Amino acid sequence: MDRDYQNAYGGNHDGGYRRQVGRRPVTDYGSSMVQWMRNRQPRHRRASKVELERPSASYLVDMLPPTAKPHNPADAIPAKHLHSSLNKARHAVNVVRWTPEGRRLLTGSYSGEFTLWNGTAFNFETIMQAHDVAIRAATYSHNEDWLLSACNDGVIKYWQPNFNNVKAIQAHNDPIRGISFSPNDTKFVTASDDATLKIFDFAGGVEESTLTGHNWDAKSVDWHPTKGLLVSGSKDHQVKLWDPRTGRCLTTLHGHKNTLAKTLFEPRQGQLLATCGRDQVARIFDLRMMRDICLLRGHEKEVSTLTWHPFHTCLLSTGGNDGSVYHYLLNELNAPPNTAPSIAPYDSADPTNAPAQTIYPAHRLQHAHDAPVWSLDWHPLGHILASGSNDRVTRFWTRARPGETDCFTDRWHLGEAAAEGQGAWNARAGRRSMRDEEEMDMEDEADGLVDQTMPSRQAVLPGLPGLTLPITNSDGTSVGGAQKLPPGIGNLPPPPPILPPGGFPGMDPAKFRELLASGQLPPPPLPGQALPPPPVLPPNFDFSKLPAGMLPPGFPPPPPPAFGAGPGGGLPGMGSNDGMGSGGGGGGIRRRGPLPSQQESLKEEQRKGKFRPVR
């Protein structure tokens, strides 16, 4: 109750005013998955016990995940903005990748940092310096056990799921633009600005073959999900298909008229190939016909990236250099008014020579970002799309809820000026809300960094782990107040000073030489050398037999009784001097005392009247 009152009115226990922070949006897919698992039917029946969704908020509880609607890809189009995440130190986001279990989003920045964002609340979790320069590519293995990342220096690093870096190899001397695993994860392929593709053995990190044939920088590469087939796109406007076993170029697809930006196989069936480039067009190739069958138009600038939906083979999302994100349905033309619809090559009399079908976006996010979109990635369940851009922001998008229409007239669709003119967005309130979100992200990042900060290493007493030495200044004063001493050594006398070669100040040099000659003082060390160790005592040597004040020359005095003898003396967890070798031979080593005799213990119990009767 107290917490609710404070959250509502912004008060605190000190009577001051606390800035009220807006509620953080949370997207939980648990209820949708449970609803589908409880009522799903075999796929061949094409029926469901759940009532069909209608445009009303009351049907929110009946929402199903995209995998439950294989024949209705339009329901999976992410038209709603969820959250914008950004770091305290802002850098361009070059790579976004969902972790295989979908709990977090991994982003790679221009500064070489990995950032992890929560997959449901979209708040900051952790950040680490993964590379020394900009990260250009990253991919997870199919068995979800490894992550590969590549940077501008041509270095590839192996990462475990806990982000433990176990290996790094120098794959290229130029920036690496693409990286992809083979279907069985035993090999991976890279594309670099040196116009080559290289195939590596994953276990050994050894280069197996180099594929040459491009005349300019190789900008993208992908390995077929089930076959031994590679595809690459280059700055020479060509798309090439390769045989990874022999390294031979199988064919070259000439369709684009400018630099290629992305080449990607369809992940489920593998029959289609999507490509995009700086000619403002994305193309869909059918590998069975070895030709382009669809032209995806609508972008006004270069198409910088694209991605396939994980479940719907006909849903494709693209990102442009103007910050726009478009979604295409390959089975819907969506032609603008006064535009004649085109015919698919499959429906024509001559499929080989028929022109490609032109498809327009099914949904447009014209103002998704303020700068080029470099990377797009779908959540493994297919309900959230993440985008990374050169405007240093990572944004999350999802499908609209039943009956929700205001998300189609926000600033991401219309722009700030048009949305404010229609009353759908308030510039002042929007900036305040964005500032609050930034402060929340910065607070989360600060808290996460505090939790991850390792304590500074301090000097410890030799032989006494966990007890730090007092910190003193150059003038001998203590730093940080009184220093705590270990229990039992408060009255311990200071160690004897080391004798200088010339004797103590104020002492007669002739008297000092006489003491050295008589053997009552040890000889001083030579310049630059330490004191010689004392001679080893004979075993079981008893100091009590010596007269008072008489010790052999060079032997240190025995430890005082207050250091370990008596009640409460000594250090906790360390044994007393009893049972240790005489003369300090134990040297602080903990020794276990002798175990009691079982026969004596039995006699003691019998004296108490126990264990008398014979069994």
Stockholm file with secondary structure:
# STOCKHOLM 1.0

chainA/1-615         MDRDYQNAYGGNHDGGYRRQVGRRPVTDYGSSMVQWMRNRQPRHRRASKVELERPSASYLVDMLPPTAKPHNPADAIPAKHLHSSLNKARHAVNVVRWTPEGRRLLTGSYSGEFTLWNGTAFNFETIMQAHDVAIRAATYSHNEDWLLSACNDGVIKYWQPNFNNVKAIQAHNDPIRGISFSPNDTKFVTASDDATLKIFDFAGGVEESTLTGHNWDAKSVDWHPTKGLLVSGSKDHQVKLWDPRTGRCLTTLHGHKNTLAKTLFEPRQGQLLATCGRDQVARIFDLRMMRDICLLRGHEKEVSTLTWHPFHTCLLSTGGNDGSVYHYLLNELNAPPNTAPSIAPYDSADPTNAPAQTIYPAHRLQHAHDAPVWSLDWHPLGHILASGSNDRVTRFWTRARPGETDCFTDRWHLGEAAAEGQGAWNARAGRRSMRDEEEMDMEDEADGLVDQTMPSRQAVLPGLPGLTLPITNSDGTSVGGAQKLPPGIGNLPPPPPILPPGGFPGMDPAKFRELLASGQLPPPPLPGQALPPPPVLPPNFDFSKLPAGMLPPGFPPPPPPAFGAGPGGGLPGMGSNDGMGSGGGGGGIRRRGPLPSQQESLKEEQRKGKFRPVR
#=GR chainA/1-615 SS CHHHHHHHHCBCTTSCBCCCCCCCCCCCCHHHHHHHHHHCCCTTTCCCSSCCCCSSGGGGGGCCCGGGCTTCGGGGCCCEEEEEECCSSCCCEEEEEECTTSSEEEEEETTSEEEEEETTTCCEEEEEECCSSCEEEEEECTTSSCEEEEETTSEEEEECTTCCEEEEEECCSSCEEEEEECTTSSEEEEEETTSEEEEEETTTTEEEEEEECCSSCEEEEEECSSSSCEEEEETTSCEEEEETTTTEEEEEECCCSSCEEEEEECTTTCCEEEEEETTSCEEEEETTTTEEEEEECCCSSCEEEEEECSSCTTEEEEEETTSCEEEEETTCCCCCTTCCCCCCGGGSSCTTTSCCEEECCSEEETTSCSSCEEEEEECTTSSEEEEEETTSCEEEEECCCTTCCGGGGSHHHHCHHHHHHTTSCCHHHHHHHHHHHHHHHHHHHHHHHHHHCCCCCCCBCTTCTTCBCCCBCTTSCBSSSSCCCCTTCTTCCCCCCCCCTTCSTTSCHHHHHHHHHHTSSCCCCCTTCCCCCCCCCCTTCCGGGSCTTCCCTTCCCCCCGGGTSSTTCSCTTSCCSTTSCGGGTTTTCCCCCCCCCHHHHHHHHHHTTCSCSCC
#=GC SS_cons         CHHHHHHHHCBCTTSCBCCCCCCCCCCCCHHHHHHHHHHCCCTTTCCCSSCCCCSSGGGGGGCCCGGGCTTCGGGGCCCEEEEEECCSSCCCEEEEEECTTSSEEEEEETTSEEEEEETTTCCEEEEEECCSSCEEEEEECTTSSCEEEEETTSEEEEECTTCCEEEEEECCSSCEEEEEECTTSSEEEEEETTSEEEEEETTTTEEEEEEECCSSCEEEEEECSSSSCEEEEETTSCEEEEETTTTEEEEEECCCSSCEEEEEECTTTCCEEEEEETTSCEEEEETTTTEEEEEECCCSSCEEEEEECSSCTTEEEEEETTSCEEEEETTCCCCCTTCCCCCCGGGSSCTTTSCCEEECCSEEETTSCSSCEEEEEECTTSSEEEEEETTSCEEEEECCCTTCCGGGGSHHHHCHHHHHHTTSCCHHHHHHHHHHHHHHHHHHHHHHHHHHCCCCCCCBCTTCTTCBCCCBCTTSCBSSSSCCCCTTCTTCCCCCCCCCTTCSTTSCHHHHHHHHHHTSSCCCCCTTCCCCCCCCCCTTCCGGGSCTTCCCTTCCCCCCGGGTSSTTCSCTTSCCSTTSCGGGTTTTCCCCCCCCCHHHHHHHHHHTTCSCSCC
//
